[in-house]
Amino acid sequence: MYQATKIVIITERTILEGVTRLIEKGGATGYTHVDAGGKGSRGKRSANRPGISGVMSNVKIEAIVSDKATAEAIITAVAETYFRNYSGIAYVEPVEILRPYKFEV
């Protein structure tokens, strides 16, 4: 197993495309996103009842990068670009991966 860093961003579906662009621009070779629900400072959101055309729903976006510095640069760019006007949280965590060449640029 090899050490890497996972980025997790939970935010509004409205900005999904812009966030994923920043993830790729920052050096990630890919990402995964899924519908997300929960409760936070901006109230409750349901993954099963997304509102009008899914606009008011949340997504959880995950990406794996080779090192913590790259991960921190990506989430900083996302936060500075979007989190003043949209709800969202972001964090990084260490992970062990099987095929490190999948996450190198």
HULINTA-V751982 format. One record per backbone hydrogen bond with DSSP energy under -0.5 kcal/mol. CO is the residue of the C=O (numbers start at 1). NH is the residue of the N-H. Records with the same first field share a line. If there is no record, write none. Layout:
CO->NH  NH
//
This chain:
2->97
4->95
5->65
6->93
7->63
8->91
9->11  61
10->89
11->59
12->15
13->16
15->19
16->20
17->21
18->22
19->23
20->24
21->25
22->26
23->28
24->27
32->62
34->60
36->58
38->45
40->43
43->40
45->38
50->56
51->54
52->55
54->57
55->14
57->13
58->36
59->11  61
60->34
61->9
62->32
63->7
64->29
65->5
67->71
68->72
69->73
70->74
71->75
72->76
73->77
74->78
75->79
76->80
77->81
78->82  83
79->83
82->85  86
87->12
89->10
91->8
93->6
95->4
97->2
98->100
99->102
100->103
101->104
103->66
//
